[in-house]
Amino acid sequence: MIGTLYRELHYQIAKRNPLIANDEKQFKKAIKNAMSIKRGVGLQVLAFLPFGLIMASTFVFTSDKIVLASLMVSLSLLPFIFAMYVTAIQTSYILSVGIFEPLKYLPIRLGSKYLSGLLLLEIFPALATVLPSVFVLMAKYPYPGLLGVFWVFMGLFLGHTLGLIAVNFFSLKIQHRAGKGQSIRNIARIVLVLLFISMFMVMNYLQYYIRDHSEEVARIVGKYFIAYPFSVASIFDPLRSLVLLGTYFCVFGVLYYLTLRSVWGKILEPAVVSEKHIVTRFKAKTTNKILVILFKDFKIFLRKPAMLVAFLLPIYILFPTLISSFREGHLSLVEVLPLLFIIGLVSVPGADAVLKVEGKALDFLRTLPLKKREFMVGKVLSMATVPILLGIALVGIGSYYDYKVVVLFPYAILLPLIASFTTMLYFFHYSGEEIGIPDLKWIHVIFMFILVGAIFVVIAIPLLLSLENIFISQVIGFAILLILIFLIQSSNR
């Protein structure tokens, strides 16, 4: 059943992508790939494996048990966070595609177990970032290494269970006239999601800190050894480690089963959220189609906080710099300039969020007098709005410390728009006016990073020669933006 659902999901993705659906050869190729779970999962494993090998290098040159146990504590957070992230994000999209609709009419008591299995297929490839390090540990210390494997899978199970709990309480609802109270709660959830995902940034510094302060970390771990992930440090005490593993499995196994029952019940009959509204007189008014798409996207993001995470990726780029600037009381033009280019570049993954947000609404959009060109521009603005606001905020903060930073203001607007226009032109370069959701695979996102990065290099060439050429660089960026706008305006004419 899980295999059937996996194939149906990827079939629906291919069918919703006009670039594939309108090309018989591409469609047959996409269907062939969608029918192979091994191929789909295998490609994702290969994508994660390089990161796993890099992280394993730390274990290769370390033999101290205290350091290794502390490193395993930090490493075990990765499958936990990734499982919770994917479970929370993907569930809304999987359900919106409608592949579970036929199951609602079957005598199935716990159909959500198939949703869980489908999500685990998407989560398992992330283990490629962790298992190389665990295998190195196993080569040095076989029994602790084997326990490390068990703890890695336990972290994945815990994250997946907590993700399902979050979905159960926050996502499986129909919001009917949600008022200010519901909007405030959704904003609070968004803030919590941002704080949670920011833990990935901590991981970058944690391993270096552990190696330099292993004894101090060991004392903290020993004090809170019952709590995950500190319990992972028990791998060098097999008996205690097995007892903790069994306890976690029993407790979260019960939570997992109860949550699956609740999730399936809410899939069959979603709860309706409604708040009192003041009835006002209806007034018909006309609004620009592009702005309507922009406002619609942000309203949906506020109602579905889980889908906003990838869209807010540029925020994570600013955290270290802002913390450093506030601590040191300094932020110069030389520090702000590369950050503006990075913000523009990392806005590329936002395309996934602004396109997948349509879900079931795609068929309805196709019935409206909405041209593909208007849809593209609306998605460009949805994709670029947050990076532009972040860039403006960064320039404002930098100007507070150094007034010269204000000359970088045009970059805050130009770079995200260039990245967004380039991305949407690539995904919607198919012929015809049909609106669709492109097939967003990791290889396409990597290609877009390369393409947008190449354009940014052209804009940055004058800056490499001298920072006094900022005006020339901005003129080049403005010219590129005009060309992209012209390409969109002239598409399919």
KOLMARMI-441901 format. One record per residue (C-alpha): residue in three letters; z, x, y. Coordinates in steps of 0.2 Angstrom, whole numbers, plus 5000, padded with zeros to 4 digits. Each point is the difference from the previous one (the first is absolute). Example, Ala and Ser with C-alpha at 12.3 -4.5 7.8 and 13.67 -1.06 7.14 Angstrom:
BEGIN
ala503950624978ser499750065017
***
This chain:
BEGIN
met500050005000ile500450145012gly498450084996thr499149845004leu500949985016tyr499650185005arg498249974997glu500049845010leu500950075015his498750145001tyr498649884997gln500649895015ile500150165011ala498250054995lys499449825003arg500949995017asn499150165006pro498249955006leu499550195000ile500249994981ala499749814996asn498350015010asp499450154990glu499749964982lys500150184994gln501650045010phe500749834993lys499750054982lys500750175003ala501649925008ile500249884986lys499850144987asn501450105009ala501149845002met499949974981ser500750174996ile501950015002lys500050184994arg498750055013gly500949915014val501750074997gly499350174995leu499250035017gln501649955009val501050134989leu498750135005ala500349965018phe501950024999leu500050154988pro499750135014phe501649955009gly501050004984leu499450184996ile500550065018met501749924998ala500250084982ser499850185008thr501849985007phe500649974982val499050154993phe501050135011thr501749924998ser501250024985asp501649965008lys500749844991ile500949945016val498450025010leu498949924987ala501249854998ser500049985019leu498150015001met499949864986val501049895011ser498850015014leu498549994989ser500649854991leu499949905016leu498150015000pro499649884985phe501449895006ile499349985018phe498249994994ala500449874987met500949895013tyr498650035013val498649954989thr500949854993ala500449945017ile498350035007gln498849964986thr500849844994ser499549905016tyr498250064998ile499949974981leu500649825002ser498949965015val498550054990gly500449864988ile499950084983phe501649914994glu499449835004pro499449964983leu501750054992lys500949875010tyr499349874989leu500450084984pro501649984990ile500750175005arg501950015004leu499950185007gly498350035007ser500750125013lys500150134987tyr498250025001leu500150035018ser501350134997gly498950094987leu498549995012leu501150085013leu500650144988leu498250054997glu499850035018ile501750095001phe499950124985pro498750125007ala501350055013leu501050084986ala498750145001thr500950065016val501750024990leu499650044982pro499350175002ser501750065008val500949914985phe498950094987val500450175009leu501949954998met499749964982ala499250164996lys501650095007tyr501349884994pro499349884987tyr501449874999pro500349995019gly498149995002leu499949854987leu501449915009gly499150045017val498549904992phe501149854996trp500750005018val498350015008phe499549844990met501749935004gly499650035019leu498349914998phe500849854991leu501449995013gly498850015015his498949874992thr501449884996leu500750025018gly498249975007leu499949844989ile501649945008ala499450035017val498449914996asn501049864993phe501149975015phe498750055014ser498249974995leu499849854989lys500249875014ile498849895009gln500550005019his499649845008arg500350005019ala501250154999gly501050015016lys500850145010gly501450024987gln498750044986ser499150125011ile501550105004arg500550014982asn498250064996ile500150135013ala501750064993arg499250024983ile498650105008val501350125007leu500850014984val498450044991leu499650145012leu501750084998phe499849994981ile498350085000ser500650135012met501050074985phe498350094995met500150115015val501850054996met499350064983asn498950135009tyr501650095006leu501249954987gln499450134987tyr500250145012tyr501749955005ile500549984982arg499550184996asp501050075015his501549894998ser500149974981glu501950014998glu500349885014val498749884993ala500850024983arg501749945007ile499249855008val499149964984gly501650024990lys501049885011tyr498749864998phe499350044983ile500049814995ala498849955013tyr498150024998pro499250135003phe501650115000ser500249954982val498450104995ala501050165003ser500949964984ile498550064990phe501050164995asp501549894994pro499049914986leu501449884994arg500449945018ser498149995004leu499749894985val501549885004leu499349985018leu498249974994gly500649864988thr501149925014tyr498650005012phe498849934987cys501249864995val500449955018phe498250015007gly499349934984val500949845003leu499650005019tyr498150034995tyr500049854988leu500949885012thr498850055014leu498449984989arg500649824997ser500349975018val498450075006trp499049904987gly500849845006lys499650045018ile498250044996leu499949834992glu500849915014pro500250125016ala501449965012val499549925016val500850085016ser500149885015glu501050015016lys500149875014his498650005013ile499949925017val498549884999thr498850045014arg498449915005phe498550084992lys498750085011ala498450064994lys499550175007thr498750134996thr500550184996asn498950154997lys499650024981ile500550185000leu501749975008val500349864988ile499850124985leu501150125008phe501449875003lys499849934983asp500250174992phe501650045009lys500749824996ile499750034982phe500850175000leu501649935008arg500049874986lys499750124986pro501050165005ala499650094984met498150015005leu500550095016val500550164993ala498350094998phe499549935017leu501550085008leu499750174992pro499750095017ile501849975004tyr500750124987ile498950145007leu501049995017phe501849994992pro500250194998thr499350055017leu501049865010ile501650054991ser499650195004ser499649965018phe501649895003arg501050144992glu499250145010gly499649915016his498350065000leu498249944996ser498550095007leu498249965002val499650134985glu501149904989val499449825005leu498150044999pro499950034981leu501149854997leu498849895009phe498650064988ile501149984985ile500549825005gly498149965002leu499750074983val501449924990ser499549835007val498650004987pro501149934986gly500349855011ala498349934995asp500849964983ala501349895008val498949915013leu498749964987lys501249954985val500949885012glu498749874998gly500449964982lys499549824997ala499449985018leu498450094997asp499149854993phe500549905014leu499450135013arg498350004992thr499949815005leu500350045019pro498750045013leu500650184999lys498850145000lys500350164990arg499950105016glu501449905008phe501050014984met499850195000val500550025018gly501549894997lys500650114986val499750165010leu501249935014ser501349954986met499850174992ala500150105017thr501449905009val501550084993pro499350185001ile499549975018leu501849945005leu500750154991gly498950125008ile500449935017ala501950004996leu499850194995val499150045016gly501349915010ile501450094992gly499150175002ser499749965018tyr501949985002tyr500350184995asp498350075007tyr499049915013lys498450094994val500049904984val499349855010val498350074999leu500049964981phe500149825003pro498149964996tyr500250084983ala501449874996ile498649865001leu498450104996leu500650084983pro500649844991leu498549905006ile498850134994ala500950014983ser500049814998phe498249975005thr499450144989thr501049934985met499449825002leu498250065003tyr500150094983phe500849854991phe498849875007his498450095001tyr499249884987ser498649895005gly500349815003glu501249905010glu501249964986ile501850045003gly500950094986ile501450124995pro499450174996asp500550094984leu501450125007lys500350144987trp500950165003ile498350104999his499349895015val501650035010ile499950194997phe498149995005met500549915016phe501450135004ile498650134999leu498749915010val501349955014gly500750184999ala498250075003ile499849895015phe501750065007val499550184998val498449975011ile501249935013ala501250144998ile498750145001pro500250025019leu501950014998leu499950144988leu499150105013ser501349965014leu501249865004glu499249995017asn498549914992ile501049844997phe498949905011ile498450064991ser500849964983gln500549825007val498249985006ile499450044983gly501249884992phe499549865012ala498150034996ile500449994981leu500949845003leu498549935009ile498950054986leu501149914987ile500149845011phe498150005001leu499850024982ile501149854997gln499249895013ser498250044993ser500549984982asn499049874990arg499049955016
***
